[in-house]
Each structure stands twice: as structure tokens, then as C-alpha cells.
Amino acid sequence: MHAAAMRIECHIPDSGSLKDKRKVLRPFIEGLRRLASLSVSEVAHHDSWQRSAVGVAIVAPDAVALEQLIERVRRYVDEQLEFGVVDVKLAYLETPDG
């Protein structure tokens, strides 16, 4: 098993309320989940109107499949027009068997 965690920092300039923010984030998060049954959640900046951090857990049976999934997520993130992506951090998770 191979796994990675991705953190996507977002800026939502047109948001004037938490409700506006959720209107933008909800379809983005659902779209990520549909890509490959990924686990996705807003992980920070819950009370900020124009800022968000979205966490994505990616698990695959081997390293090649993991890299393919990571690339799909990156392409999806790059296609977003409703907000700006400030930063994307990726951390690979080690398995006990190396």
C-alpha cells in the first residue's frame, strides 16, 4: 500500500460570507471525491470567508498508481476558476514494510 496526503491552500476572493465560501468549496470537494473515491475535507480556516485549506488522502496499491492519482488531483486543482490556489503541499506516508 502507498499513501500520500495533500494540503491545498485556497484563496476565494469573491466570497463575502461563509455561505459564499461554501458555495465554492462544496462542488470542489465533491469533485475531488468523485475523481477516485478520495477522502477530502476542509482542514483549516473554517471561520475565514476568503481562505480555506482542503486536505486530500490518496491511497493506492503501488507507487505508480499513487503517482497517477496525485497527477489527476493536481490537474483537477489547476482547472479551478472559482478561486486561486495559493499553495499545494504533498507528503508521502511510509508503510511499516518500507
N, C-alpha and C positions, 0 to 999 in steps of 0.2 A: 504494500500500500504506500502511496506517495500523497502528500498533502501540502497545501500552501494556504496562507492567509493573506488577503489583500485588504488594504485600507484605502478608500477613495475619499479624498477631501474635496468638497464641492462648495462653490460659491453660487448663490441663487440671487442675482442682482434685482430681479423684478418682483421679488417676494416682499410683501408689506405686512405679512402676518404669518402665524404658524399654519393657518389654514391654507394660505397660498403656497407655503413651503411644502406641505403635504401633497397638494395637487400636483406638484412637480416630482416629488420623490416617490410617491406611490407607484406610478407607472414605470419609473426607472427600476425600482426594486423588484417589482413583479416581472419585468422583462429580464432582469438578471436571473431570477429564479427559473424562468422558462428556458433559458439557454441550455441548462444541463442539470436541472434539479439541484441547483446550488443553494446553500444556506446563506441568507442575506439579511442584514439588519442595520438600522441606523444605530451607530455606536457612540456618537458624541454630538455635542452642540444641540441637544434636544430643545433648548429654550431660545435658541438664536433663530431669527427669521431668515437670515440670508446665508447661513452657514450650515453645513452638515458633514458628517463623516459616516460613510457606509462601509461596513465590514462584509467580506465575502469569504466563505470557507470553500475550498476547492479540494476534492479528493478524487484520486484516480488509481487504477490498478498498477500502472507503471509510469516511469518518468516521461516517456514520450507522450502518453495520453494526458498527463498533467500539464505539460508544456502546451499542448494543443488547446486545452481548456483555458489556460491562462491567456493565450493569444486571442481566443474567442471573446473572453471578458474584456480584454484591452480594446479590441475593435469595437465592441458594443459601447464601451465608455467613451471612446473617441467620437462616436456618432451622435452623442447627445448635444442638442442645440438649445435646450431649455435652461441650461446652467453651464458654468465654467468648472472645469476640473483643475483644481489648484495643485494637487499632488496625488500620486499613487505610490503606495509602499507595498512591497511584496516580501513576505517571509516564508521560507520553506520550513516545514516541520519535519523533524527527524523521526524515524521509526526506531524502535529498540533493536531491530535486526540490522540496522545500518542502511 
